Amino acid sequence: MAKNRTGEGAEGLPIKMLHDRLLVSVEGEHGERRSGGGILIPATASVGRRLAWAEVVATGPSARQVEIGDRVLFDPEERAEVELGAKAYILLRERDLHAIAARRVQGEGHTGLYL
């Protein structure tokens, strides 16, 4: 079952995620990146719709499949950003995720747990 984690808000007040909401930390910037062959791809290069990975740092009590520490795949164009303690996070709903990557997700021939 998903755990609930509280954090500290801008004024030092405790924060509790509600319903199926997830607070995630994005891995890297959406700017320049390198291809598998080491070629630098500028942020202005258009490659179509690209999904992004992030790490879950807090979950609401109704999150059923996601746990803190999981890596999740989501569409960065469908997101809400929030700043807590001078660090930017993204607020998502569990139903908006495309995939979960976690050690507990196992099985031969499976690429992950899809929602």
N, C-alpha and C positions, 0 to 999 in steps of 0.2 A: 504494500500500500504506500502511497506517496506520503512523504513527511511534510510537515509544515515548518517553515523556518521564518522567524521574524528578523527584522533588520532595524537599522536606525535611520530615521528620516532626516531631512535638512535641519530641523530644529531639535534633533536628538530624541524625537518621539519614536516609540516602537512602531514597526510596520508589520502588518500581517496580510499576506496575499489572500484574496477572496475568490471563491468559486473555483473555476478551472484555470485561473490566471497563472502565468509563469513569468518570473523575472529572469532574464538571461543576459549573460555577458558575451559580447561578440568577440570572436577570435580573429584579431587583426582588423585592419581598416579595409574599407571598400574602395580604396584608391588604387595605387599601382600594385601590381602583383607579378609574380614570375611564373612562366609556363613550366611544364615538367622538364623541358630541355634547357631551362635557365634563361630564356629570353624575357626581358622586362616588358611588360604590357602596361602602357599608360592608362590612367583612370579614364581618359577621354575616349578610349577605344570601345566601340560598340560591339558587344558579343551576344546581344539578345538578352533574354531574361535569365538571370543567374541566381540560383539559390545560395544561401549562406548557412554556415554552421555556427552554433553558439553553445555555451555551457550554461546549464540551469543552475541558478544560485538560490532560488526560492520558489515554492509551489503553494498553490491554494489547496484547501481541504478537499475539493472535488476533482483534483487532478488524479486520474486513475492509472495511467500508463507511464508517467514521467516521474523521475525521482531527482533529488538534488545531486548534481555531479554528472548527470547524463549530458551527452552531446545531442543536440537536436538540429534538424534541417528545416529551414523556413524560408519564405519569400521575403526578402528585405524591403520590398515595396509595400508590403502590408504590415506595417509595424508602428508602434507608438514608442517614442523614446522618453526616458525619464532620467534625471540626474540625482544621484544620492551620494552625498559625501564627496563631491567633486569628481565622481566617476559616472560615465554614461552607461545606462542599461536599456534593454528593450523589454517591453511588456507585450506578451503574446497570450493567446488562448490555446489550450491544448488541442482543440479541434483544427487549428490553423497550421499545425505541424505536418511535415511530409514524411519524416522518419526520425527514429531514435537510435542512437549508437551508445551501447552500454555493455559492460562485461556480462551482465545477467541475461542479455539477449543472445541466445545461442541456438544452434541447429544447423545441420548440414544443408547446404544449398540455399539457405535463407540469407537475404541481404540486410535484414533488420526487422524491427517491429514497426509496421505501418499502421497509422491511425486512419 
